Amino acid sequence: MNMKESKRDITKRINPDSTTTTQNFDMNRNSSINYDPFDNLSMKYTRGLHSDLKNYIDDKTKLFTKFTPGYVNKISESFSAGYKLNLTNWFSPKLNYSTSYSIINRLIKIMRPHLMREE
């Protein structure tokens, strides 16, 4: 898990008295599991979440007292499995299977509304 906060002030040459401020506070959570039940079989599962934590810029202690993920922008998951069959020294086929998906902001609201709660 990593968190990143940035603040950017933009002043245009046309109107130097006007400054635009942009603040971002993001959190990325990644996890993966590698499992090799046998010498010739291997599996891997990964999951990633990207959250927007703009509501917590002013009071970051709320992150740890409320334990909310913020506004989840993106979810991605992947799974892969491999099987290596050792028949002979010169013939050892390997079968691989992998799948992945990624879901972005608009679909998360429909499919997983519990991740969209902001308090």
C-alpha positions in Angstrom: 0.0 0.0 0.0 1.2 3.4 -0.8 -0.3 6.9 -0.4 0.6 10.0 -2.4 -0.3 13.6 -1.8 0.4 16.4 -4.2 -0.4 20.1 -4.4 0.0 22.2 -7.5 -0.4 25.9 -7.8 -0.8 27.3 -11.4 -0.4 31.0 -12.1 -1.0 32.1 -15.7 0.9 35.0 -17.3 -2.3 36.6 -18.6 -3.7 37.1 -15.0 -0.8 36.8 -12.5 -3.1 37.7 -9.6 -5.2 34.6 -10.1 -3.8 31.3 -8.9 -5.4 27.9 -9.4 -4.6 25.2 -6.8 -5.0 21.5 -7.4 -4.7 19.0 -4.6 -4.6 15.2 -4.9 -4.5 12.5 -2.2 -4.4 8.9 -3.6 -3.9 5.5 -2.2 -2.9 2.3 -4.1 -3.3 -1.1 -2.6 -1.8 -4.1 -4.2 -1.6 -7.7 -3.1 -0.6 -11.0 -4.7 -0.5 -14.6 -3.8 1.8 -17.2 -5.4 1.0 -20.8 -4.7 2.9 -23.8 -5.9 1.1 -26.9 -4.6 3.3 -29.3 -6.7 6.6 -29.0 -8.5 4.8 -28.9 -11.9 1.8 -26.7 -10.9 1.9 -23.0 -10.1 -0.8 -20.4 -9.5 -0.7 -16.6 -9.0 -3.5 -14.2 -8.0 -3.1 -10.4 -7.9 -5.5 -7.6 -6.9 -5.1 -3.8 -7.1 -7.2 -0.9 -5.9 -6.8 2.8 -6.5 -8.7 5.2 -4.2 -9.1 8.9 -4.2 -8.9 10.3 -0.7 -9.5 14.0 -1.3 -12.1 14.1 1.6 -9.2 13.3 4.0 -6.7 15.9 2.9 -7.4 18.2 5.8 -7.8 15.5 8.5 -5.8 12.4 7.8 -6.6 10.8 11.2 -10.1 10.0 9.8 -8.5 7.4 7.5 -7.4 5.3 10.5 -10.5 6.0 12.7 -13.2 5.3 10.1 -11.3 2.6 8.1 -13.0 3.6 4.8 -11.3 3.1 1.4 -12.3 6.5 0.2 -13.6 6.9 -3.4 -12.5 3.8 -5.3 -11.6 4.7 -8.9 -10.2 1.5 -10.2 -10.1 -2.2 -9.4 -8.0 -4.8 -11.2 -7.5 -8.5 -10.7 -5.6 -11.2 -12.5 -5.2 -15.0 -12.1 -2.7 -17.3 -13.9 -1.9 -20.9 -13.6 0.8 -23.0 -15.3 1.2 -26.8 -15.5 4.5 -28.4 -16.8 4.3 -32.0 -17.7 7.7 -33.8 -17.7 7.2 -36.8 -20.0 10.7 -37.2 -21.3 13.9 -35.2 -21.6 13.1 -34.0 -25.0 9.3 -33.6 -24.6 7.9 -31.6 -21.7 4.9 -29.5 -22.7 3.8 -26.5 -20.6 0.2 -25.3 -20.4 -0.6 -21.8 -19.2 -3.8 -20.1 -18.5 -4.3 -16.4 -17.5 -7.2 -14.1 -17.1 -7.5 -10.5 -15.9 -10.0 -7.7 -15.7 -10.0 -4.0 -14.8 -13.0 -2.0 -13.7 -13.2 1.8 -13.6 -15.2 4.4 -11.8 -18.6 4.3 -13.5 -18.9 0.5 -13.4 -17.9 0.4 -9.8 -20.9 2.5 -8.8 -23.2 0.0 -10.4 -21.5 -3.3 -9.6 -19.9 -2.7 -6.2 -21.7 0.3 -4.5 -20.4 -0.6 -1.0 -16.9 0.6 -2.2 -18.2 4.0 -3.1 -19.2 5.1 0.4 -17.6 8.3 1.6 -18.1 9.5 5.1 
